[in-house]
Structures are given as structure tokens and as C-alpha cells.
Amino acid sequence: MANPKVAGTSPIKVSLEAGKTYAWCTCGESTNQPFCDGKHKGSGFAPKVWVADETKDVHLCTCKQTANPGFCDGAHKSL
């Protein structure tokens, strides 16, 4: 599998809602960053899908280099 495209160099703050399903873009090609819009099809990438366990604000990764898929861990600082 190829490396993902760096979609951005800073995280995006998102308000998650408890019980809602989210699909984080892993390929970097989505025009709806940080969420998946299906542009990965045929690339070998698949979105990271999860259900929020609580309502809270989080910072989602756009550089796609995070060690904690979906969530920013500061990896963008080394790009």
C-alpha cells in the first residue's frame, strides 16, 4: 500500500456526539477532511470508522501520519 497523501499540516477541531458514527479519512484524498468521502476506493485504503463514546471536542489528524489513527498526536510537527 502506498503512503497516504498529507491533506494538511494542522489538526481540525471537531465536536463529536456520543453514539454517532464517524469515518476518518486514511488516504488523504477526501475533500471533506478529516472525514472520508469515498475517494479511497480502489487505492487499498479504507476509512477508520468508530462510534463516539462521549460528546466532546477533539482534534482530528489531517497529516495522516499519526500513531493514533484519527486523532492528532503532533506528528504534523515533524513534516
Contacts in CASP RR format, 6 or more apart in sequence:
PFRMAT RR
TARGET T0000
AUTHOR 0000-0000-0000
METHOD contacts of the structure
MODEL  1
MANPKVAGTSPIKVSLEAGKTYAWCTCGESTNQPFCDGKHKGSGFAPKVW
VADETKDVHLCTCKQTANPGFCDGAHKSL
1 44 0 8 1.000
1 45 0 8 1.000
2 43 0 8 1.000
4 26 0 8 1.000
4 27 0 8 1.000
4 28 0 8 1.000
4 45 0 8 1.000
4 64 0 8 1.000
5 27 0 8 1.000
5 28 0 8 1.000
5 29 0 8 1.000
5 64 0 8 1.000
6 28 0 8 1.000
6 62 0 8 1.000
6 63 0 8 1.000
6 64 0 8 1.000
6 65 0 8 1.000
6 79 0 8 1.000
7 25 0 8 1.000
7 28 0 8 1.000
7 29 0 8 1.000
7 30 0 8 1.000
7 33 0 8 1.000
7 34 0 8 1.000
7 62 0 8 1.000
7 63 0 8 1.000
7 64 0 8 1.000
8 33 0 8 1.000
8 62 0 8 1.000
8 63 0 8 1.000
8 76 0 8 1.000
9 62 0 8 1.000
9 63 0 8 1.000
9 76 0 8 1.000
9 79 0 8 1.000
10 62 0 8 1.000
10 76 0 8 1.000
11 34 0 8 1.000
11 59 0 8 1.000
11 60 0 8 1.000
11 61 0 8 1.000
11 62 0 8 1.000
11 72 0 8 1.000
11 74 0 8 1.000
11 76 0 8 1.000
12 33 0 8 1.000
12 34 0 8 1.000
12 59 0 8 1.000
12 60 0 8 1.000
12 62 0 8 1.000
13 57 0 8 1.000
13 58 0 8 1.000
13 59 0 8 1.000
13 60 0 8 1.000
14 34 0 8 1.000
14 57 0 8 1.000
14 58 0 8 1.000
14 59 0 8 1.000
14 60 0 8 1.000
15 55 0 8 1.000
15 56 0 8 1.000
15 57 0 8 1.000
16 22 0 8 1.000
16 52 0 8 1.000
16 54 0 8 1.000
16 55 0 8 1.000
16 56 0 8 1.000
16 57 0 8 1.000
16 58 0 8 1.000
17 52 0 8 1.000
17 55 0 8 1.000
18 52 0 8 1.000
18 53 0 8 1.000
18 54 0 8 1.000
18 55 0 8 1.000
19 51 0 8 1.000
19 52 0 8 1.000
19 53 0 8 1.000
20 51 0 8 1.000
20 52 0 8 1.000
21 49 0 8 1.000
21 50 0 8 1.000
21 51 0 8 1.000
22 35 0 8 1.000
22 49 0 8 1.000
22 50 0 8 1.000
22 51 0 8 1.000
22 52 0 8 1.000
23 35 0 8 1.000
23 36 0 8 1.000
23 47 0 8 1.000
23 48 0 8 1.000
23 49 0 8 1.000
24 34 0 8 1.000
24 35 0 8 1.000
24 36 0 8 1.000
24 47 0 8 1.000
24 48 0 8 1.000
24 49 0 8 1.000
24 50 0 8 1.000
24 60 0 8 1.000
24 61 0 8 1.000
24 69 0 8 1.000
24 70 0 8 1.000
25 32 0 8 1.000
25 33 0 8 1.000
25 34 0 8 1.000
25 35 0 8 1.000
25 36 0 8 1.000
25 37 0 8 1.000
25 39 0 8 1.000
25 40 0 8 1.000
25 47 0 8 1.000
25 64 0 8 1.000
26 36 0 8 1.000
26 40 0 8 1.000
26 45 0 8 1.000
26 46 0 8 1.000
26 47 0 8 1.000
26 48 0 8 1.000
26 64 0 8 1.000
26 69 0 8 1.000
27 39 0 8 1.000
27 40 0 8 1.000
27 43 0 8 1.000
27 45 0 8 1.000
27 64 0 8 1.000
28 39 0 8 1.000
28 62 0 8 1.000
28 64 0 8 1.000
29 39 0 8 1.000
29 40 0 8 1.000
29 43 0 8 1.000
30 36 0 8 1.000
30 37 0 8 1.000
30 38 0 8 1.000
30 39 0 8 1.000
30 40 0 8 1.000
31 37 0 8 1.000
31 39 0 8 1.000
33 62 0 8 1.000
34 60 0 8 1.000
34 61 0 8 1.000
34 62 0 8 1.000
34 70 0 8 1.000
35 47 0 8 1.000
36 47 0 8 1.000
38 47 0 8 1.000
40 46 0 8 1.000
40 47 0 8 1.000
48 69 0 8 1.000
48 70 0 8 1.000
58 71 0 8 1.000
59 71 0 8 1.000
59 72 0 8 1.000
60 70 0 8 1.000
60 71 0 8 1.000
60 72 0 8 1.000
61 68 0 8 1.000
61 69 0 8 1.000
61 70 0 8 1.000
61 71 0 8 1.000
61 72 0 8 1.000
61 73 0 8 1.000
61 75 0 8 1.000
61 76 0 8 1.000
62 76 0 8 1.000
63 75 0 8 1.000
63 76 0 8 1.000
63 79 0 8 1.000
65 75 0 8 1.000
65 76 0 8 1.000
65 78 0 8 1.000
65 79 0 8 1.000
66 72 0 8 1.000
66 73 0 8 1.000
66 74 0 8 1.000
66 75 0 8 1.000
67 73 0 8 1.000
67 75 0 8 1.000
END
